[in-house]
């Protein structure tokens, strides 16, 4: 990237985007900008503004780190594993190896749960919500963030994913820790003592059949199998149990 370095970060990002596109990355320019923003310690929006104004400065150590991250993204390591962060609705989550990276389409699931929780509040004056197979805690934390009056439980069985959820639940948001009760248990049998007391049950469970191999390398090689394969010949044993 020596040639690109002469154009500053704009050239480095452009060259990285070209390489990412050639590698089959779906959003090459966005990923290149997010990696650069991560390296320089700014948001993507702040970086874009700085690029318009002719900055930021290109520091050799930062270029070296950026190069290393781009090379890993070219090999299809998930962007979120490289930055350690995943945006989900109004919150940002810590993610990495061993936990399912929340997808933008799951935000629509969160929206339905948020609407239902608000309806329960309007009717009963309270809302009890449980997120089964919580993974990183994305759904539970989004609901707690947008419906702060709700009581929210989050259930996760896998020890590694549970540790990521615990880390995210511990982060203060809006000046306070989220009101989420985190439980390590099998989603099919968890919280039996609370059966029939929840207003909202939400889940993004594993549902892929064991013999179906995902096409996307990021999913196939980096998402944990426990978050993908729903057990049974049709992959629906976990969803049915829930």
N, C-alpha and C positions, 0 to 999 in steps of 0.2 A: 504493500500500500504506500510505498514511498511517493509515487506520483500523486496519489490522492491527498497525502499530507500537505502538499504545497497549497492546496485549496482550503486548508483548515478542516474543521469538523464537517462542513458541508460536503467536501470531497470524500472524506472517509466514510460518511454515512451513505453517500451515493454509491460508492464502490461496494460497500457491504451489502446494500440492498440488491445490487446486481448479482452478487454471489449467492445471496439467500434465495433470490428468484430462480436462479439456475439450479439450486438444490431442491426446488419444489416447495419451499416455504410459502404458505398461503398469503401472508401479509408481509412481504419482505421490507418495504419502506417503514412500516410501523414498527416492526421488530428491530430494525437497524436503529431507528430513532430512540426506541425505548432502551436498547442496550447502551447507546451513547449517553442518554440521560442518566442511566444507572451509574455509569462510570464517572461522570462529572458531578454526580450528586444533586441533580435537579429533576424537576418534573419534566415530562415530555413537552408540555406547553411552554414552560420557562425556557427550555432548550430551543424550541422553535423560534421564540421571540429573540433569543440571543443570536441565533443564526441570521436572522433578518438584520440585526444590528452589527454583524461582522464578528461575533464571538461565538463561544468562549475560546480562550487560548488553547492551543494544542500542546499539551504537556507529554513528553516522551513516555513517561510511566503510564499515563492514561491511555495512550495509543496502544501500548503493548498489552494492557489489560483488555482493551476493546477488541483488539485482534484475536486474543485468546477466546473471548466470549463469542465472537462472530464465528470462529472456527468450530466451536462446540455447537452453535445453533445450526451451522451448515450440516453438521452430522446429525441434526434433528433432535438434539437435547431440547426439551421444552423451554420456551422463553421464561416461564415462571420459575423453573428450577435454576435458571441462571441469575435471575434477579432476586429470587427468594420471596417474591410478592405476587399476589393475584388480586385484581380488582373484582369486586362483586357488588353490584348495585352501589350503595353509598359508602361501603366499607372496603378496607384493604386487608387481606389475609396473608399470614405467613404460610408458605407452602414449600415443598421440596420432595426429595425421594421418599417414597413410601406412603404418600397420600394423594388421593385423586385431586386433580386440579379442577376447580369449579369452572363450568362452561358458561358462556353468555346466555345460552338458551335456558339454563336452569334458573335464570333470573325471572323468567315467566312463571315458573313454579312458585318461586318466592312471592311474586305478586299476588297469585291466587291465595296463598296462605295468609298474606298480610291483609288482604281484603276480608277474608273470613274471620280473622282475629279481630279486626275493627268492628265487624258486624256483631260478633259476640259481645264485645265491650258495650256497644250501643244497646243491645237487648238485655244483657245480664249485669252489666257493670263490671265484668271481669272477663278475662280470656286465658284459657290454659291451652298451651300449644306443645306438641312433642314432635321433634325431628328425628326420624329413625334412619340409621346408617348415615350419621352426620358427616363423617369424613373430617374435613378441615373445620367443620362448624359453620360452613357458609350459610345454609338456610336458617339455622337457628339464630345466628348472630344478625343476619339481615332483618329477621322478624323482630328480634329484641331491639334493634336499632330504630326501626320505623314504627314499632308499636311498643314503646317503652313501658306501658302499663301492663302488658301481657306477662304472664308467668310462662317461661319457656324451659323445656327439658330437651336435652340432646343425647342421643344414644349411639354409641360406637363400640364395636367388639374388638377390632384389630388394634393391637397395642401401639403400633407405630402411628397409625392415623389418630388414635386417641391422644397421643402425646402432642401432635400438631393441633388438635382441637383444644386441648388444655392450654396450650400456649396462646392460641387466639382468644379464648374465653377470658384469659387473665389480662388482656390489654384493655386499659381504660379507654372508653369512647364517649366523647361529649362530657368529659370530666368525671366519669364514673365507670366502674366495671359493669359489663353487661349482665343483666339478670338472667343468666342461663345456668341451669343445673345440669352438669355433665355426668353421664352415667356410662360406665364401661360394661356392656352386656350385649347379648344376642338380641337383635331387634325383634325377632320372632317371639321372644319370651320376656322381654324387659318390662319392668314397671307393671307387673300383673296386679299389684295392689291398687293401682290407679285406673284400672280398666273402667271404661264408661264415664270417666270424669273429664276427658279432654274435649275441648271445642274444636280443635284442629289437629289432625294428624297429617304430617307432611313427610315425604321421603323421596330421595333419589337413589333407589337401591340398585345393586348389581342385577343385571338381567340378561347378560350375554350367554348363550349356550356354550358349553365347554369345548365344543368342536368348531366354533366360529372364531376365526382369528381376525381381529380388527385390521383394516387396511392402513390406517395412519400409523406411521412409525412412532410418533410421539405417544400414541395410545398403546400400541402393541408392545413397545419396548420400555416404556417408563411408567405408565399407570399401573398401580399395584393390582395383581390378579383378583384379590379379594374385593376390590371395588368394581370389577368388571363382570366376573362370572357369577351368575346367580344360582348355581348348583342345579342338579337335575338335568335330564336329557334336553329339556327345552330352555334351561337357564332361568326358570321362573319359580324355583323352590323358595328362594328368599322372599320375592314379592308376594307369593301366595301365603307364606307364613306370616308376613306383616299384615 
